């Protein structure tokens, strides 16, 4: 059954195993009876577990997680809520165990040249880029000090010293991006995403865009970013090298076109 994902405002309400189980059960559109049948249990036991009157065994937690079709990371979270150790290890991308996966990602990025491409984790942190992305970020002259350590795509998109300056329809784009973040929060319960949401809400103009973004998402609207034109103009830069970056507002200054490029925005963290 397809259900509308609830919007979560904080992680404090989902600390217990019962809360976590109830959240994912409703998210999947399952009744206590249907979940019990899938997991080989009874509706009475599921009710007791959700209310805290009964504590599930480790095996029962894993059966419930399988019945709910949770990801391995979310299965670890459910186990932790029941007081058990994680069942599945998590390795960083630069570990030896993920060498082949890293090589595949590097190949994908290289094949995108000369166009920018980047790879993000589910916390919107940029973990890999190709050379074109580095050149683009250099031209945009983002305020790294204001954006903090590392590079987070969501933070840079919403921060007043980030990409906001270059996106003409930023209020609409920001609203739909926040709706995507709220949906990710409901799906993953990731503490890092909760912290990121609380941070970006403090940025100017962000908090007011969340409700509008949810309405647009429910209406099925497709987000198109209207970017200010960024072009590479012939000439010499300050160091005397050939070429120089020119930022245009799309009004045809310096011979530029009056139409700004239109780029489709990704709906969730991904490569592209």
N, C-alpha and C positions, 0 to 999 in steps of 0.2 A: 504494500500500500504506500502511495506517495503522500508525504505529509509536509507541511510547511515547517521549516526549522525555526525553533524559538530563538529569540535574541537574548543572550545572557549579558548581564551587566557586571557581574563579579563572579569570582571563583569560589567565594566563601560558602555559597549555598549548596555546593556539590562536593563536600568533603567526605561524607560517609559512603560506604559501599552501597547501602540502600538507595541513596540519592543518585549515585552514578548509574546503578542498574535501572532505576525508574526513568532516568533521563534517556538512556540509550534505547530502552524498550519503547518509550513513546516516540522517540525519533524514528524508529523502524516501523511504527504503526502496529505494534504487537500488543495484544491483550495479555494479561497474566496467564490465561489458559493456553493461548497459542504458544507463548514462550515456554511454558511448562511442557507442553507436548513435544516441542522441538528439542528441549534439553533433557527429556526423560525424567521429568519431575512432576509435581502437582501444583495446581494453582494456589492451593493453601500454603505450600512451602514458599512459593515465590512471594506471596503476600507477606508472610512472616519475615522473609529475608529483607524485603524492601522497607518494612516498618521497624526493622532492628530487633524483632522478637526472636529471630533465629540467625545463627552465623553459618555461612556456607563453608564447605570444605574446599580445599584447593582444587580438587577434581571437579567439583560442582561449578566453581567460578570459571574454569576453563570450558566446561560444557556450555554454560550460559554465554560466554564470550563467542564461542563458535556458533551457537544458535543465532546470535545477534550479528554475526559476520563482521566482527570488529577487526581492525588492523592489528598487527602484532604489537605496535606501540600502545594502542588503546587497550589491548589485552593486558599488557604490563600495568597500565594505569588502574584497570579494574582489579587486578591482583593486589596492587598496593593499597587500594581502598579497603580490601578485606583483610589486610595485615600480612600478606604473603610477599615473598621476594619475587622480583621479575622473572619471567620464564624465558625471555628472549633478549640476548645481548644486543647492544647498539654500538656500532663502530663509526668513528669519524671517517669522512670521505678520503682523507690522506693516509688511512691505515693500509697495511699490506693486504688485508682481507678484501678490500674493495679496489685493488689495483686495476683489475680488468674493467670494472664499471667506470672508474675514473678515466681510463684510456678511451672508452667509448664516448664519454661526455666531451673529452678534449677534441676528439675527432668531429663530433657534431658541431662544436663551436667553430672549429677551423673551417668547416665546409660552409659556414654562413658568411665568411669574409667575401667581399669587403663591407658587409652589413653588420651592424651591432647585434650581438646576441649575448645573453647572460643566463645563468642558472641560479635559482633561489631555492632555499629550503622552505618548509611550511611556515617559518617565522618571518618570511620575506627577506631574509639575510642573503645577500649576494655572495655566493661561494666560488663561482667561476665566471670568467668573462673571456671574450676573444679580444684581439688587439683593436678591432674597430670600436668596441665599447669603450676602451680606454681612451681612444682619441676623441670620441664624442663627449665623454665626461670632462675631458680636458678643455674642450671648446666651451662647454657650459659653465665652467668655472664655479662649481658648486662649493659652498662654504663648508669644508670638512670639519672645521671646529664646531660650527653650530649643529651639524648633523651627528656629531659624536664619533666614537671609535667604530671602525669597520664601515660597511656600507649596507644600509637597510633600504630596500626599494620603497617600502611603504613610507618610511620616515622621510626619505628624500622627495617623495611625491607630494606629501602633505605639508612639509615644513616651508615656512615663508621664504627661507633662503635656499630652498631646493628647486625641484622642477616646476613648482607652482608658478614661477615667473614666466615660464615658457608655454603654458597651456592656456589657451584663450577661454575654453569652456570649463575651467577648473572647478567651479561650484558643482556642476552636474557630474563631472568625472569623479570628484572627491566623494560625493554622496554615494555613487554606485560602488566605488572602491571600498568605502566603509561598510556598505551592505555585504560585500563579499567577505570582509574581515569578520563581521558579526556571524555570518553563516559558518565560517571556518571555526570560530570559537565554539559554536554549538556542536559542531561535528567532532572536534578534537579535544576540547577542554584543555588545551595546551596553556600552561601557566605563562609561558613566554608571550603568547598572543594576548593574554589578558593584560600583561604588563605593557605591551606595545599599544593596545587600545587605550589604556589609561593615559599613556604618554601623549599620543597624538591628539587626544581630546583637549589637551591644554594648548594646542596650536591655534592661532587666530583663524576663526571661520570654520573650524572642523566640526565642533559639536553640533552646530546647527544644520549640518549637511546629512547627518545620519538618517533622520526620519525620511527626508526626501529620497535618499538612496534606496531605502527599503520599499517605498512606493513604486519607484522606477523598476526595481528588480521584480516585484510581484507582477508588474504590467508586462514583463518580458521585453523590456527595451534593450537594444544593443548599444553599447557605449562606443562612441567614436571620439578620439581625442583630436582636437583642432590645435595643432602645434604652431607656435610662431616659427617662421621660416629660418632655418639654419643652413647656410650655404657656404661653400668654400670658394672664395673669390681670388682670382689671380692677383699677384702683387708680391710685396715683400713684407715680412713681419719685422718686429723691432730688432731682431737679431740679424736681419739681412737675408734670411732664407726665403726662397721662393714660396709664395702662397701666404694666405692669411685668412683667419676666420672672420666672417661677417654675420652678425645677428640682425635679422630683419623682422619687423613687425607685420610683414605680409602686405604692406601697403604699396609695394613696388619701389621702395627706396633703393637707390644705387643700382637701378636696373633690374631689381628683383621682380618676380611674378607677384601679382596681386592675390593669388590664391595660396593659402597655407596648406602644407601637406596634411593629409588625413591618415592617421594610423590607427588601426584597430587595437584596442587595449585587451590584454589577456584577462580572463575572468578569474584566474586563481594563480598562485605562484607556480611558475613553470619555466621551462626554457623557452627562449624566443626573443 
